[in-house]
């Protein structure tokens, strides 16, 4: 007849074996997850970059359209328009240098230039006033 110490010892070994197998299984799952994340990190970076690029273009085209619309309007034209503080959750800067509207993302410093008509003043985030008097476009 087996004694109770042998049964307890055998049960203890089974519990430690189950614990060891569980820890090994967790390690394999964790390692698989790390390999997956590493393999997809370039795809994720590309998606983030493309989202920023589209955001910069959307903001730039919207502002460019406002400026060209004012350039084609008659004298006395006046309009208020808003440039969002952030767009699609992405922060950016917006400025005019000569005949170029420049949008730069804050995260990856993606810069996009847009050709615009000559304007007096500068564009800003938030509310902007645009007008045309004697053939000149005024901002703010």
C-alpha positions as a Markdown table, in Angstrom:
| # | Residue | x | y | z |
|---|---|---|---|---|
| 1 | Unk | 0.0 | 0.0 | 0.0 |
| 2 | Unk | 1.4 | 3.4 | -0.9 |
| 3 | Unk | 1.7 | 5.7 | 2.0 |
| 4 | Unk | 0.2 | 9.1 | 2.1 |
| 5 | Unk | 3.5 | 10.9 | 1.9 |
| 6 | Unk | 4.1 | 9.4 | -1.5 |
| 7 | Unk | 0.6 | 10.5 | -2.7 |
| 8 | Unk | 1.2 | 14.1 | -1.4 |
| 9 | Unk | 4.6 | 14.2 | -3.0 |
| 10 | Unk | 3.2 | 13.0 | -6.3 |
| 11 | Unk | 0.4 | 15.6 | -6.1 |
| 12 | Unk | 2.9 | 18.3 | -5.3 |
| 13 | Unk | 5.0 | 17.3 | -8.4 |
| 14 | Unk | 1.9 | 17.5 | -10.6 |
| 15 | Unk | 1.1 | 21.0 | -9.3 |
| 16 | Unk | 4.6 | 22.2 | -9.9 |
| 17 | Unk | 4.6 | 20.7 | -13.4 |
| 18 | Unk | 1.3 | 22.5 | -14.2 |
| 19 | Unk | 2.8 | 25.7 | -12.9 |
| 20 | Unk | 5.9 | 25.3 | -15.0 |
| 21 | Unk | 4.0 | 24.5 | -18.1 |
| 22 | Unk | 1.8 | 27.5 | -17.5 |
| 23 | Unk | 4.8 | 29.8 | -17.1 |
| 24 | Unk | 6.4 | 28.4 | -20.3 |
| 25 | Unk | 3.1 | 28.8 | -22.2 |
| 26 | Unk | 2.9 | 32.5 | -21.0 |
| 27 | Unk | 6.5 | 33.0 | -22.2 |
| 28 | Unk | 5.8 | 31.6 | -25.6 |
| 29 | Unk | 2.6 | 33.8 | -26.0 |
| 30 | Unk | 4.6 | 36.9 | -24.9 |
| 31 | Unk | 7.4 | 36.1 | -27.2 |
| 32 | Unk | 4.9 | 35.6 | -30.1 |
| 33 | Unk | 3.3 | 38.9 | -29.3 |
| 34 | Unk | 6.7 | 40.7 | -29.4 |
| 35 | Unk | 7.6 | 39.1 | -32.7 |
| 36 | Unk | 4.2 | 40.1 | -34.1 |
| 37 | Unk | 4.5 | 43.7 | -32.9 |
| 38 | Unk | 8.1 | 44.0 | -34.3 |
| 39 | Unk | 6.9 | 42.6 | -37.7 |
| 40 | Unk | 4.0 | 45.1 | -37.9 |
| 41 | Unk | 5.8 | 48.2 | -36.5 |
| 42 | Unk | 6.9 | 49.4 | -39.9 |
| 43 | Unk | 3.3 | 49.1 | -41.2 |
| 44 | Unk | 2.0 | 51.0 | -38.2 |
| 45 | Unk | 4.7 | 53.8 | -38.7 |
| 46 | Unk | 3.7 | 54.0 | -42.4 |
| 47 | Unk | 0.0 | 54.3 | -41.5 |
| 48 | Unk | 0.7 | 57.1 | -39.0 |
| 49 | Unk | 2.9 | 58.9 | -41.5 |
| 50 | Unk | 0.2 | 58.7 | -44.2 |
| 51 | Unk | -2.5 | 59.9 | -41.8 |
| 52 | Unk | -0.3 | 63.0 | -41.0 |
| 53 | Unk | 0.4 | 63.6 | -44.7 |
| 54 | Unk | -3.3 | 63.5 | -45.5 |
| 55 | Unk | -4.1 | 65.8 | -42.6 |
| 56 | Unk | -1.5 | 68.3 | -43.6 |
| 57 | Unk | -2.9 | 68.2 | -47.2 |
| 58 | Unk | -6.5 | 68.6 | -46.1 |
| 59 | Unk | -5.7 | 71.7 | -44.0 |
| 60 | Unk | -3.5 | 73.2 | -46.7 |
| 61 | Unk | -6.0 | 72.7 | -49.5 |
| 62 | Unk | -8.8 | 74.2 | -47.4 |
| 63 | Unk | -6.8 | 77.3 | -46.6 |
| 64 | Unk | -5.5 | 77.5 | -50.2 |
| 65 | Unk | -9.1 | 77.4 | -51.5 |
| 66 | Unk | -10.1 | 80.3 | -49.2 |
| 67 | Unk | -7.2 | 82.4 | -50.5 |
| 68 | Unk | -7.9 | 81.7 | -54.1 |
| 69 | Unk | -11.6 | 82.3 | -53.7 |
| 70 | Unk | -10.8 | 85.7 | -52.3 |
| 71 | Unk | -8.4 | 86.4 | -55.1 |
| 72 | Unk | -11.1 | 85.7 | -57.7 |
| 73 | Unk | -13.8 | 87.7 | -55.8 |
| 74 | Unk | -14.7 | 91.3 | -56.4 |
| 75 | Unk | -13.4 | 94.2 | -54.3 |
| 76 | Unk | -15.4 | 94.4 | -51.1 |
| 77 | Unk | -15.3 | 90.7 | -50.5 |
| 78 | Unk | -15.2 | 89.8 | -46.8 |
| 79 | Unk | -15.4 | 86.4 | -45.1 |
| 80 | Unk | -14.5 | 84.8 | -41.8 |
| 81 | Unk | -13.2 | 81.2 | -41.7 |
| 82 | Unk | -11.7 | 79.0 | -39.1 |
| 83 | Unk | -8.5 | 77.0 | -39.2 |
| 84 | Unk | -8.7 | 74.2 | -36.6 |
| 85 | Unk | -6.3 | 74.0 | -33.7 |
| 86 | Unk | -5.8 | 70.3 | -34.4 |
| 87 | Unk | -7.1 | 68.3 | -37.3 |
| 88 | Unk | -7.6 | 64.5 | -37.0 |
| 89 | Unk | -5.9 | 64.8 | -33.7 |
| 90 | Unk | -2.7 | 66.1 | -35.3 |
| 91 | Unk | -1.1 | 69.3 | -34.2 |
| 92 | Unk | 0.5 | 71.4 | -36.9 |
| 93 | Unk | 1.8 | 74.9 | -37.7 |
| 94 | Unk | 0.6 | 77.1 | -40.5 |
| 95 | Unk | 2.3 | 80.2 | -42.0 |
| 96 | Unk | 2.6 | 82.2 | -45.1 |
| 97 | Unk | 5.9 | 83.0 | -46.7 |
| 98 | Unk | 5.6 | 85.1 | -49.9 |
| 99 | Unk | 3.4 | 83.1 | -52.3 |
| 100 | Unk | 3.7 | 79.9 | -50.3 |
| 101 | Unk | 1.4 | 78.6 | -47.6 |
| 102 | Unk | 3.5 | 76.2 | -45.4 |
| 103 | Unk | 1.9 | 73.6 | -43.2 |
| 104 | Unk | 4.2 | 71.6 | -40.9 |
| 105 | Unk | 3.1 | 68.7 | -38.6 |
| 106 | Unk | 4.4 | 68.9 | -35.1 |
| 107 | Unk | 4.9 | 65.1 | -34.6 |
| 108 | Unk | 7.1 | 64.1 | -37.6 |
| 109 | Unk | 7.9 | 67.6 | -39.0 |
| 110 | Unk | 6.2 | 66.7 | -42.3 |
| 111 | Unk | 6.1 | 69.9 | -44.3 |
| 112 | Unk | 3.9 | 70.7 | -47.3 |
| 113 | Unk | 4.0 | 73.9 | -49.4 |
| 114 | Unk | 0.9 | 75.2 | -51.3 |
| 115 | Unk | 1.1 | 77.9 | -53.9 |
| 116 | Unk | -1.2 | 80.9 | -53.0 |
| 117 | Unk | -1.9 | 84.4 | -54.4 |
| 118 | Unk | -0.1 | 87.3 | -52.8 |
| 119 | Unk | -1.7 | 88.3 | -49.5 |
| 120 | Unk | -1.1 | 90.9 | -46.8 |
| 121 | Unk | -1.1 | 89.5 | -43.3 |
| 122 | Unk | -0.8 | 86.0 | -42.1 |
| 123 | Unk | -3.0 | 83.1 | -41.4 |
| 124 | Unk | -3.5 | 81.6 | -37.9 |
| 125 | Unk | -5.2 | 78.8 | -36.1 |
| 126 | Unk | -8.7 | 79.8 | -35.0 |
| 127 | Unk | -10.8 | 82.5 | -36.6 |
| 128 | Unk | -9.4 | 84.3 | -39.6 |
| 129 | Unk | -10.8 | 87.3 | -41.5 |
| 130 | Unk | -10.1 | 87.6 | -45.2 |
| 131 | Unk | -11.1 | 90.5 | -47.4 |
| 132 | Unk | -10.3 | 92.0 | -50.8 |
| 133 | Unk | -9.9 | 95.8 | -51.3 |
| 134 | Unk | -8.4 | 97.4 | -54.5 |
| 135 | Unk | -7.2 | 94.0 | -55.7 |
| 136 | Unk | -5.3 | 93.3 | -52.5 |
| 137 | Unk | -6.2 | 90.3 | -50.3 |
| 138 | Unk | -5.9 | 91.0 | -46.6 |
| 139 | Unk | -5.8 | 88.4 | -43.8 |
| 140 | Unk | -6.6 | 89.3 | -40.2 |
